[in-house]
Amino acid sequence: MAGHRDVAARKRNIEGRTKVKTGCTTCRIRRVKCDEIKPFCNRCRSTGRTCDGYESPFKAWEAQSLDIFRVASGCSKPDTRSRPMQPTVLLEVTPQDIDLLNRYFSTKTMFDINMGCYEEARQVLQASLTDSSVRYAVSSLRALREDLETSGDGPTSIAQPSPGFSYGLQQYNMALGGLLINMSSPSSNILKSALLCCRIFISIEQVQKNHSAMAQHVIRGLRIMHEYRARPYLIDGQLVPAHNGQLPFLDVFIIKLFSAPCKFADLPAAADVGGKTLSVTLDTSPEEDVESCNVRTILPDMRTTLTRIATLTLELLDKVSQLVSLEAALRLIAEKAALLDSLDSWLNDLELVQTAPEPISMSFLRIFRLILRIVLLGALDSSPNADAELQMENDRLQNLANDVSERVKNYITCKGNSG
């Protein structure tokens, strides 16, 4: 009788537990609190269990990212009839291939800007020889970039998306699908594949001017680097070596990408009259003319200052990657704090010349600043406070990118109507 009561009590205890929504797969199945240490939690390891890893960071937004593509093109699914399902497979990586991919990376701003991403391009192409997800991603970027150069920089035709666009979407879908499966239990090679694909996904989304989806790739890629410790870090006053020291440095690539100038020149104010968009010339006072002139004059200086901070950030990241002593790490903490202060000062200066509506080019500078701040916050630090601040800044970046996506879409629409 007593044994029956014990069984019933244990059953009630299990049924009454709160459902565990975060943590590794093993702890979630067991319905116990996970310490969420990456790549394998200490709770499983301390009890001799096999930690089955964490849910893929790509799972939550694969469909959403592809839906943005389909809305932009007006197609419900990719048309694969005009091209083969398999991408072209490189047999070797040539300097010409590296130069071409480096050029394709630059689509975020203007064609043919040399960002100096030759090493990043070489890593991607080398991985594409053996990694199907990277190969699909490269094929997608190539197809979409070629389609953009052929069709021009205007709005995508909703009535009839081109075969190149449909093929690019198909390859993108296959790359994301492969990562979704592999990231359920990531090894070092799979993490490397994910970060290399993130480089391409960010460029793909910028080809399509989907800055909202671009921010998702940026946030999740940087989160992978932070959670899986791509560089040495400090914890409880001790310097801990990188857990995955061979991972590609996605943060370096992103900083190079956003250091390039923005191509958007804001259009005149517009009014909607009878369904037509008409340019409106506004009468301005001398004071307003001076303010507008000040904005145009100070914006290049703001970019120069931010680019200088970005250069110092890249130097800091390189030093962090080579850390071997606690004393050196503490010196870098001071450098990191100084750079964060510089970003705050830059923002204060920008607010002094803020106009309404804010130029799109200035909004891109705000995105760049937030990315630098997120990268710096994640460098060296692994404290709960840093994680909470990172989440807050990630949310700000996503909200700003969502706003920029809408404004860029309106910009392209107005540009098409005025042309």
C-alpha positions as CSV (number, residue, x, y, z in Angstrom):
1,M,0.0,0.0,0.0
2,A,2.8,2.4,0.9
3,G,4.6,1.5,-2.3
4,H,1.4,2.4,-4.3
5,R,1.2,5.8,-2.6
6,D,4.9,6.5,-3.4
7,V,4.3,5.7,-7.1
8,A,1.3,8.0,-7.1
9,A,3.2,10.8,-5.4
10,R,6.0,10.5,-7.9
11,K,3.5,10.6,-10.8
12,R,1.8,13.8,-9.4
13,N,5.3,15.3,-9.0
14,I,6.2,14.7,-12.6
15,E,2.9,15.9,-13.9
16,G,3.1,19.0,-11.8
17,R,6.5,20.1,-13.2
18,T,6.6,23.2,-15.3
19,K,7.3,22.5,-18.9
20,V,11.0,23.2,-19.7
21,K,11.1,25.4,-22.9
22,T,14.8,26.1,-23.1
23,G,18.0,24.2,-22.6
24,C,19.5,21.2,-24.3
25,T,17.4,18.4,-25.8
26,T,18.2,15.9,-23.1
27,C,17.3,18.3,-20.2
28,R,14.0,19.3,-22.0
29,I,13.0,15.6,-22.3
30,R,13.9,15.0,-18.7
31,R,12.0,18.2,-17.7
32,V,14.9,19.5,-15.6
33,K,16.5,22.9,-15.6
34,C,19.5,23.1,-17.9
35,D,22.5,25.4,-17.3
36,E,22.6,25.9,-21.1
37,I,26.4,25.7,-21.4
38,K,27.5,25.3,-25.0
39,P,28.2,23.1,-26.8
40,F,27.2,20.5,-24.0
41,C,25.6,21.4,-20.7
42,N,27.3,20.6,-17.4
43,R,24.2,19.1,-16.0
44,C,24.3,16.2,-18.4
45,R,28.0,15.8,-18.3
46,S,28.1,15.8,-14.4
47,T,25.5,13.0,-14.3
48,G,27.2,10.9,-17.0
49,R,24.5,11.5,-19.6
50,T,25.0,12.3,-23.3
51,C,24.0,15.9,-24.0
52,D,22.1,15.9,-27.3
53,G,22.8,19.6,-27.9
54,Y,20.4,22.5,-28.6
55,E,17.7,23.3,-31.1
56,S,18.9,24.7,-34.4
57,P,19.1,28.5,-34.4
58,F,17.9,28.4,-38.0
59,K,14.6,26.6,-37.2
60,A,12.7,29.5,-35.9
61,W,13.1,31.7,-39.0
62,E,13.8,29.5,-42.0
63,A,10.2,29.7,-43.3
64,Q,9.9,33.4,-42.4
65,S,13.1,34.3,-44.3
66,L,11.9,32.4,-47.4
67,D,8.5,34.0,-47.2
68,I,10.1,37.4,-47.5
69,F,11.7,36.2,-50.7
70,R,8.4,34.9,-52.1
71,V,6.5,38.1,-51.2
72,A,9.2,40.2,-53.0
73,S,9.0,38.0,-56.1
74,G,5.3,37.3,-56.1
75,C,5.8,33.5,-56.4
76,S,4.5,30.9,-54.0
77,K,7.3,28.4,-54.7
78,P,10.5,28.4,-56.7
79,D,10.3,27.5,-60.4
80,T,13.0,24.8,-60.9
81,R,12.0,23.7,-64.5
82,S,14.4,26.1,-66.3
83,R,17.6,25.0,-64.4
84,P,19.0,21.8,-63.0
85,M,18.4,21.0,-59.3
86,Q,22.1,20.7,-58.5
87,P,24.4,23.7,-58.4
88,T,27.6,23.8,-60.4
89,V,30.3,22.0,-58.5
90,L,33.8,23.5,-58.4
91,L,36.7,21.1,-58.9
92,E,39.2,23.6,-57.5
93,V,39.3,27.1,-56.3
94,T,40.9,29.6,-58.6
95,P,41.9,33.2,-58.0
96,Q,39.2,34.3,-60.5
97,D,36.6,32.5,-58.4
98,I,37.8,34.2,-55.3
99,D,37.8,37.6,-56.9
100,L,34.2,37.1,-58.2
101,L,32.8,36.0,-54.9
102,N,34.6,39.0,-53.2
103,R,32.8,41.2,-55.6
104,Y,29.4,39.5,-55.0
105,F,29.8,40.1,-51.3
106,S,29.8,43.9,-51.9
107,T,26.2,44.1,-53.1
108,K,25.1,45.5,-49.8
109,T,26.0,49.0,-50.9
110,M,27.3,49.4,-54.4
111,F,28.5,47.2,-57.2
112,D,32.2,46.5,-57.4
113,I,33.4,47.9,-54.0
114,N,36.5,46.1,-52.9
115,M,35.9,45.2,-49.3
116,G,39.1,43.1,-49.1
117,C,37.2,39.9,-48.3
118,Y,39.4,37.7,-50.4
119,E,40.3,35.4,-47.5
120,E,36.7,35.1,-46.5
121,A,35.8,34.3,-50.1
122,R,38.5,31.7,-50.3
123,Q,37.3,30.0,-47.1
124,V,33.7,29.8,-48.5
125,L,34.7,28.4,-51.9
126,Q,37.1,25.9,-50.3
127,A,34.3,24.6,-48.1
128,S,31.9,24.5,-51.0
129,L,34.0,21.7,-52.6
130,T,32.8,19.3,-49.9
131,D,29.9,21.0,-48.0
132,S,26.6,20.9,-49.8
133,S,25.0,23.6,-47.7
134,V,27.8,26.1,-48.5
135,R,27.6,25.0,-52.2
136,Y,23.9,25.7,-52.4
137,A,24.3,29.0,-50.7
138,V,27.1,30.1,-53.1
139,S,24.9,29.1,-56.1
140,S,22.0,31.1,-54.6
141,L,24.1,34.2,-54.2
142,R,25.6,33.9,-57.7
143,A,22.2,33.4,-59.3
144,L,20.6,36.3,-57.5
145,R,23.5,38.6,-58.1
146,E,23.5,37.8,-61.8
147,D,19.8,38.3,-61.9
148,L,20.1,41.7,-60.2
149,E,22.8,42.9,-62.6
150,T,20.7,41.8,-65.6
151,S,17.3,43.2,-64.4
152,G,18.7,46.4,-62.8
153,D,18.2,47.8,-59.3
154,G,14.5,48.4,-59.6
155,P,11.6,46.5,-58.0
156,T,11.4,42.8,-58.7
157,S,8.6,42.0,-61.2
158,I,5.7,40.5,-59.2
159,A,3.9,39.1,-62.3
160,Q,6.8,37.1,-63.6
161,P,9.9,36.4,-61.5
162,S,12.9,35.5,-63.6
163,P,14.2,31.9,-63.9
164,G,17.5,33.2,-62.3
165,F,15.6,34.5,-59.3
166,S,13.5,31.3,-58.9
167,Y,16.7,29.2,-59.1
168,G,18.4,31.4,-56.5
169,L,15.5,31.0,-54.2
170,Q,15.5,27.2,-54.6
171,Q,19.2,27.0,-53.8
172,Y,18.7,29.2,-50.8
173,N,15.9,27.0,-49.6
174,M,18.2,23.9,-49.9
175,A,21.1,25.5,-48.1
176,L,18.8,26.5,-45.2
177,G,17.2,23.1,-45.1
178,G,20.5,21.4,-44.8
179,L,21.6,23.6,-42.0
180,L,18.3,23.1,-40.2
181,I,18.9,19.3,-40.1
182,N,22.6,19.5,-39.2
183,M,22.4,22.2,-36.4
184,S,20.2,20.0,-34.3
185,S,23.4,18.4,-33.0
186,P,26.2,20.6,-34.1
187,S,29.8,19.5,-34.3
188,S,32.8,21.8,-35.0
189,N,32.5,21.2,-38.8
190,I,28.7,21.9,-38.8
191,L,29.3,25.1,-36.8
192,K,31.9,26.1,-39.3
193,S,29.4,25.4,-42.1
194,A,26.7,27.5,-40.4
195,L,29.0,30.5,-40.0
196,L,30.3,30.3,-43.6
197,C,26.7,30.1,-44.8
198,C,25.8,33.1,-42.7
199,R,28.3,35.2,-44.6
200,I,26.5,34.3,-47.8
201,F,23.0,34.6,-46.4
202,I,23.7,38.1,-45.2
203,S,24.9,39.0,-48.7
204,I,21.9,37.3,-50.3
205,E,19.4,39.2,-48.2
206,Q,21.1,42.5,-49.0
207,V,20.9,41.6,-52.7
208,Q,17.2,41.4,-52.2
209,K,17.1,44.4,-49.9
210,N,15.6,42.3,-47.2
211,H,17.4,44.0,-44.3
212,S,15.0,42.5,-41.8
213,A,16.0,39.0,-42.7
214,M,19.6,40.2,-43.0
215,A,19.6,41.3,-39.3
216,Q,18.3,37.8,-38.3
217,H,21.3,36.2,-40.0
218,V,23.6,38.7,-38.3
219,I,22.1,38.1,-34.9
220,R,22.1,34.4,-35.0
221,G,25.5,34.1,-36.6
222,L,27.1,36.3,-33.9
223,R,25.1,34.3,-31.3
224,I,26.7,31.1,-32.5
225,M,30.2,32.6,-32.2
226,H,29.4,33.8,-28.7
227,E,27.7,30.7,-27.4
228,Y,30.2,28.3,-28.8
229,R,33.2,30.4,-27.7
230,A,35.0,31.1,-31.0
231,R,37.6,33.1,-29.1
232,P,39.1,33.0,-25.6
233,Y,36.9,34.5,-22.9
234,L,36.8,35.5,-19.2
235,I,34.7,33.7,-16.6
236,D,34.9,34.1,-12.8
237,G,38.1,36.1,-13.3
238,Q,39.8,33.3,-15.2
239,L,40.9,33.2,-18.9
240,V,39.4,30.3,-20.7
241,P,40.7,29.2,-24.1
242,A,38.3,29.1,-27.1
243,H,36.1,26.0,-27.2
244,N,36.0,26.1,-31.0
245,G,39.2,27.9,-32.1
246,Q,38.8,27.0,-35.8
247,L,35.5,28.7,-36.4
248,P,35.3,31.4,-39.1
249,F,35.2,34.9,-37.7
250,L,31.8,36.1,-39.0
251,D,32.0,39.3,-37.0
252,V,35.1,40.4,-38.9
253,F,33.3,39.8,-42.2
254,I,30.2,41.8,-41.1
255,I,32.3,44.7,-40.0
256,K,34.0,44.8,-43.3
257,L,30.7,44.6,-45.1
258,F,29.1,47.5,-43.2
259,S,32.2,49.7,-43.5
260,A,31.4,50.3,-47.2
261,P,29.4,53.4,-47.9
262,C,25.6,53.3,-48.4
263,K,24.3,54.0,-51.9
264,F,20.8,55.4,-50.9
265,A,20.2,59.1,-51.6
266,D,17.0,60.2,-50.1
267,L,14.3,61.3,-52.5
268,P,12.3,64.6,-52.1
269,A,9.2,64.6,-49.9
270,A,6.3,63.0,-51.8
271,A,2.5,63.2,-51.6
272,D,-0.1,60.7,-52.7
273,V,-2.6,62.4,-55.0
274,G,-5.2,60.2,-56.7
275,G,-3.1,57.1,-56.4
276,K,0.0,58.7,-58.0
277,T,3.2,59.7,-56.1
278,L,4.2,63.2,-56.9
279,S,7.4,65.0,-55.8
280,V,6.8,68.0,-53.6
281,T,9.2,70.9,-53.2
282,L,8.9,72.3,-49.7
283,D,9.5,76.0,-48.9
284,T,12.2,76.1,-46.2
285,S,13.4,78.8,-44.0
286,P,17.1,79.9,-44.1
287,E,17.5,78.1,-40.7
288,E,16.2,74.9,-42.2
289,D,18.5,75.2,-45.2
290,V,21.4,75.6,-42.9
291,E,20.3,72.5,-40.9
292,S,20.0,70.4,-44.1
293,C,23.4,71.6,-45.2
294,N,24.9,70.6,-41.8
295,V,23.4,67.1,-42.1
296,R,25.0,66.6,-45.6
297,T,28.3,68.0,-44.3
298,I,28.5,66.1,-41.1
299,L,27.3,62.7,-42.3
300,P,30.6,61.8,-44.1
301,D,32.5,62.8,-40.9
302,M,30.2,60.6,-38.9
303,R,31.0,57.7,-41.2
304,T,34.7,58.4,-41.0
305,T,34.5,58.4,-37.2
306,L,32.5,55.1,-37.1
307,T,34.9,53.5,-39.6
308,R,37.8,54.4,-37.3
309,I,36.1,52.8,-34.4
310,A,35.4,49.7,-36.6
311,T,39.1,49.5,-37.4
312,L,40.0,49.6,-33.8
313,T,37.4,46.9,-33.1
314,L,39.0,44.6,-35.7
315,E,42.4,45.1,-34.0
316,L,40.9,44.3,-30.6
317,L,39.2,41.1,-32.0
318,D,42.6,40.0,-33.4
319,K,44.2,40.5,-30.0
320,V,41.5,38.6,-28.2
321,S,42.0,35.7,-30.7
322,Q,45.6,35.4,-29.6
323,L,45.2,35.8,-25.9
324,V,47.3,33.6,-23.6
325,S,47.5,35.5,-20.3
326,L,45.0,36.9,-17.9
327,E,47.0,40.2,-17.6
328,A,46.7,40.8,-21.4
329,A,43.0,40.0,-21.2
330,L,42.4,42.6,-18.5
331,R,44.2,45.2,-20.6
332,L,41.9,44.4,-23.5
333,I,38.8,44.7,-21.2
334,A,39.9,48.4,-20.7
335,E,40.3,48.8,-24.5
336,K,36.9,47.3,-25.0
337,A,35.3,49.7,-22.5
338,A,36.9,52.7,-24.3
339,L,35.5,51.6,-27.6
340,L,32.0,51.2,-26.2
341,D,32.3,54.7,-24.8
342,S,33.4,55.9,-28.2
343,L,30.2,54.4,-29.7
344,D,28.1,56.1,-27.1
345,S,29.8,59.4,-27.9
346,W,29.3,58.9,-31.6
347,L,25.5,58.3,-31.0
348,N,25.3,61.5,-28.9
349,D,26.9,63.5,-31.7
350,L,24.5,62.0,-34.3
351,E,21.5,62.9,-32.2
352,L,22.6,66.5,-32.4
353,V,22.1,66.6,-36.2
354,Q,19.1,64.2,-36.3
355,T,16.4,65.3,-38.8
356,A,12.9,64.0,-39.4
357,P,12.6,62.0,-41.5
358,E,16.1,60.6,-41.0
359,P,18.0,59.8,-44.2
360,I,18.3,56.1,-45.0
361,S,22.0,56.5,-45.2
362,M,22.0,57.7,-41.5
363,S,19.9,54.7,-40.5
364,F,22.5,52.4,-42.0
365,L,25.1,54.1,-39.9
366,R,22.9,53.4,-36.8
367,I,22.7,49.7,-37.8
368,F,26.5,49.6,-38.2
369,R,26.9,51.2,-34.8
370,L,24.6,48.6,-33.2
371,I,26.5,45.7,-34.9
372,L,29.8,47.1,-33.5
373,R,28.3,47.4,-30.0
374,I,27.0,43.8,-30.1
375,V,30.3,42.5,-31.3
376,L,32.2,44.3,-28.5
377,L,29.7,43.3,-25.8
378,G,30.3,39.6,-26.8
379,A,34.0,39.9,-26.8
380,L,35.7,38.3,-23.7
381,D,32.6,38.5,-21.5
382,S,30.4,35.6,-20.7
383,S,28.5,36.9,-17.7
384,P,24.7,36.8,-17.3
385,N,24.6,40.6,-17.3
386,A,26.4,40.6,-20.7
387,D,24.0,38.1,-22.1
388,A,21.0,40.2,-21.0
389,E,22.5,43.3,-22.5
390,L,23.3,41.4,-25.8
391,Q,19.7,40.3,-26.0
392,M,18.5,43.9,-25.6
393,E,20.8,45.2,-28.3
394,N,19.9,42.4,-30.6
395,D,16.2,43.4,-30.2
396,R,17.1,47.0,-31.1
397,L,19.1,45.9,-34.1
398,Q,16.2,43.8,-35.4
399,N,13.6,46.6,-34.9
400,L,15.9,49.1,-36.7
401,A,16.5,46.7,-39.5
402,N,12.7,46.1,-39.9
403,D,12.2,49.9,-40.2
404,V,15.0,50.2,-42.7
405,S,13.5,47.4,-44.8
406,E,10.2,49.3,-45.1
407,R,11.9,52.5,-45.9
408,V,14.1,51.0,-48.6
409,K,11.0,49.3,-50.1
410,N,9.3,52.7,-50.2
411,Y,12.4,54.3,-51.6
412,I,12.6,51.8,-54.5
413,T,8.8,52.2,-55.2
414,C,9.1,56.0,-55.3
415,K,12.2,55.8,-57.4
416,G,10.4,53.5,-59.9
417,N,7.4,55.8,-60.0
418,S,9.5,59.0,-60.5
419,G,11.6,57.3,-63.2
